């Protein structure tokens, strides 16, 4: 009996673009919280965006998601 093989067209994980650095990485993260831990960012200092929607740290991520992590700068 032959087993079916899974073929991924992109590297496994989520594609993350860090802004304003404009750096793109593919990371194996299953939640926003895990993603922020990997990139060593605090939820209070960044916006996490998927398909023009802001995500909170409890949201799940899926293979193939394209995420933007935008650093928030406050001056006052």
N, C-alpha and C positions, 0 to 999 in steps of 0.2 A: 504494500500500500504506500502510495506516494503522498507526502504531506505538502500542503500549499505553503508557499513562502510569501511572507509579507514584504513588499518592496515600497520603500519610502522615496518619494521624489525629492524631498528636502531632508536635511539632517533632522533627527528626532529632537523635539522640544519646541519651545516657543521662541520666536524671533523678537528680540528686545532692542529698541533703539533708545539710547541714552541721549537726552537733550539737556543742555545746549551743546554737548561735546560732539553730537552727531556720530556716535560710535554705535555699531550694530553688532550684537552677539546672539548666538543661539544657546539657550540655557534649558536645562532639564528642571523645570519648576512646575509644580501642580497647583500652586495657589499664589496669590499676590504676596502673601506673607513670606512664603518660601523664596519667592523671587527677590523680595527686598532684603532678606537675609543673605542671599547669595551675592548681591551687589553691595551689601553693607550700607543700605540706605534706610533712614527712618521714615515711617509713614507721614510724619509731620513735616518733612522737608521736600516731598516729591508728590507729583500727580501721576497716577497710573491710568493710562488710557488705552481702551480697546474699541475699535470701530466708533470713534468719537464719543464713547461713553466712559465716564470716570468710574474707576473700580475701587472698592474698599478692600482692606487687607484680608477679609474673610472670603473673597471671591475665588472660585476655582478657575484654573487655566487649562486649556486643552492643547494637544499636539497641533501645531500649525497656526496657533494664535499669533497675531502680530501686535506687539505691545509697545507703547511709547512710555518711557519714564522721564518725566520732565521735572527738573529741579526748580523749586519755587524760591524766588528771592524776594525778601521783604525789606523795604527800606522805610524808615519812618522816624 
